[in-house]
């Protein structure tokens, strides 16, 4: 309930005037998702929005695959450094996971609740660190935001920290919604394995393949020109 309330408050704040007039949409759309052999959909939106006098990025998404449903909201500064994060995961209508993260001074404090119990952890926050939910296709946007080959990320569902190598494989053609486009291909690796990411020239995610998760996510339509 707490997570849903936080998400509702975020949505209300971002739609309120005069803030709504200051919103700038970075990307929005949907992915067809295959996860562990099940097919579903992920809807998302990433916007630039002023909060407390500072410009931020707000990424929100809802993914439904089979009986599983997740709702996430991530707020960062314009470089992708996290400020807040909330996730609620349900299976068959029952809450299976709630995760929150909040930055205070130079610390990122996370809290997770599952049927197995509750856990909490703090991470020392430094420049270039991101929160990355590897099961949410739209959040791969934050791995290439700074254009760095090494990215330190907190993985909230596993409650661990990981070092990612983000290597450009150059441009190559891929097909999105029946249209062939030139995309930027990245190989993204950590100790768990390698993921493949394709983006447009603005860094907006077009396709994700993460074999270790059994995940493939493909954009349902090309991003709108902005």
Buried (B, 14 or more C-beta within 10 A) or exposed (E): EEBEEBBEEBBEEBEEEEEEEEBEEBBBBBBBBBBEEEEBBBBBBBBBBEBEEEEBBBBBBBBBBEEBBBBBBBBBBEEBBBBBBBBBBBEEEEBBBBBBBBBEEEEBBBBBBBEEEEEEBEBEBEEBBBBBBBBBBBBBBBBBBBEEEEBBBBBBBEBEBBEBBBEEEEEEEBEBEEEEBEBBBBEBBBEBEBBBBBBBEEBBBBBBBBEEBEBBBBBEEBBEEE
